[in-house]
Amino acid sequence: MSTPLPVSQPLANPAPLGLMGFGMTTILLNIHNAGFFPIDAMILAMGIFYGGIGQVIVGMMCFKRGDTFGTTAFTSYGLFWLTLVGLLVMPEMGISQASPASFMGWYLGLWGVFTAFMFVGSLRYPRAKQVVFGSLTILFFLLAARDFTGSALIGTIAGFEGIFCGASAIYFAMAQVLNAEYGRVILPVGELKQAQVVSVADTNETLKAA
């Protein structure tokens, strides 16, 4: 008698976990950028563990699901938080000199370019996801402009914009969790119409055939 093959269990969606790590850490850092309190151990700990290591783990979970976009996004932004903490902590530990503000502008600007490309990729996903990547693109370029110009006003504007960005990620995370748990729309995410999805799929097939 042949042994029946085990029924594969569906994999859980790891995106809400990554979005929560990103969203909560982003809000806390940008409350600082908005001028409400200085950088402290709370922000650094969130950057290392929830925003950093947590998102890298989620990126690997997305890899297991065959999700190229999620793997690239969550792993990259997890490593962003870890490098940012390193930039803040390493000079304090005497490991290296602190990066000048203008060089930090290039660092943040490059992350803005990367995020702009990810925003283009997000256009085939729900509107809530587009808001997250669109607002994050703006945030990176605002922070880069702050460091290039030394403008405290731009930094404050970036802080409030970053709070919105983090809140949009938390909303998208909780929408996915609650909608999945209840099997209906509790929090709308702006799903694309079927015609739009088909159009994107047709475009991708055309590009592959070219």
N, C-alpha and C positions, 0 to 999 in steps of 0.2 A: 504494500500500500504506500502510495506516495505521500510525503508530508506536505500539507498545505502551506503555501507561502504566507508569511505574516502580512497582515494588512498594514500598510504604511500609514502612520498617523500624520495628519496635516501639521505643518510647522507653524508655530505662532508668529504673528507679525511683530518683529522687533522694533519697528519704526517709532511707536509711541515712547518706548523707553529712551531711545536716542534723542527724540525731540524734547522730552522732558529734561534730560541732562543738559542739552544745548540751551533750552529756553530759560530754565531757572538760573543757570550760571550766567547767561547773557544779561538777564535782568539785574542780577546782583552787581556785576561789573559795571553796568551802565548807570545804576544808581550812584556809583562812585564817579563815573564820568560826568554825570549831571551835577556833581558838586555836593552831594549830600553827606558822604563820609569817605575817609581815605581807604586805600588798599590795606587789607588786614588778612589775618590767618583764615577767616571764613571764606573770602573770595579765592584765596590760593588753594585751600582744601577742596572747594567745589571745582576749581579748575583742574586739579590733579585727578580727583576721583570720579566725580559724577560727569562733569563736562568732558574730561580727558579720557581716562581709562574706560569709563562707561561707554562713551561713544565708539571707541576703538573696538570694544567687544561687540557692540551692536553692528558695526561694520562687518565684522567676521560672520555674524549671524546672517546678515544680508547676503554675504558671499555664498553661504550654504544654500540659500534660497535662489541663487542665480540672479540676484538683483544687482546689476552693475552700477546703477545710479546710487542706490542706497549704500553699497560698499564704498564707492568713491567719496560720497558726501560725508557719511558718518565717520569713516576712518580718518579722512582729511581734517575735519573739524575737531575730532578728538585730539589729533596730533597738534592742531593749532593751539588748543588750550594748554597742552603740555609744553609746547615751545614757548608760549607766552609766559607761563609760570617760570620756565627756565630763564627767560630774559629778565624777569624781575628778581629772581632768587640768586642766580649765579653771581652777579656782581656783589651782592650782600655776603656771599660765602667766600669771596676773594678768588673765585675761579677764573673770572674774566672781567674786563672792563664793561661798564654799562654802554649800551648802544646810544649814540646821539639821536636826538629827536628826528633829524632829517633822515637818518638811516631807518629809523622806525617807520617813517612815512613810506619808504619804499617797501618795507616788509608788509605793512597794512595795505598798500596799493596793489601789491601782487596778489594778496588774498582777495582783494576786490575784483581783480581781473578773473581769477579762478571762479569766484562766486557768480560773476556776470555770465560766464559760460554755463554754470550750473543752473542759473535762472532760465536760460534759453532751453535747457533740457527739461525744466519743470513745466514748460508751457503745455506739455501733453498730459499733465496731471491736474488734479482738482485745484480750484482757485486758491484755496487756503494754502496749498503748498507753494503756489506762485507768490503769494504775499510774503511767506517766510523768506524765500530766496531773493525776492525783489527788495524787500526792506533790509536784508542782510547786505546786499550789494551796496545799497546807499550808505549803510552804516560804515562799512570798510572804507569807502571813499571819503566820507566825512571825517573819520578818524585819521586817515592819511593826510587830508587837508589840514587838520588841526596840527599835526606834527610838522608838516612842511612850513606852515605859516606862524605857528606859535599862538594862534588865536584861541583864547579861552572861550569866547562866544561860540565858535564852531564846535569846540569840545563839549560845551553844554548842550547844544542842539543835537550833537551826536548821541549824548547820553539819553536824552528823552526819546530819540528815534530808536535807540537800541533797546530801551524798555519796551517800546511797541513791538519791535522785532521778536524779542524773547517771549512776550505775551502771545504773539501770533503762533509761535511754535508750540507753546503750552496748549493753546486752544485746539490746534490741529491734532496734537497728541491725544487730548481727552476726547475729541470728536471721534477719533478712530476707535478708542477703547469703548466708549459708551454706545456708539452705533453698532459695534460688533456684539457687545453684550446683550443689547436689547433687540437686535435683528431689525432695526428700523432707524430712521434718521432722528436722532435726538439733537445733535448739533450739526447744522448743515456745513458742508465743506466746499460747495460749489462744484459738484461733479460736472465734467464736460458732457455735452450732449453726445449721443451715440454717433451722430453724423460727423462730429468733429474728431472723435476717436478713430473712426474708419478712415477719414481723410488723412490723418497722421500716419496710420498704418499703411495706406496706399502709397504715400510719399516715401516712407522707408523702404517699401518693396521696390519702388522705382529706382531709388538710389542704389540699392543692392544690385539691381539688374544692369545698371549703367556701366 
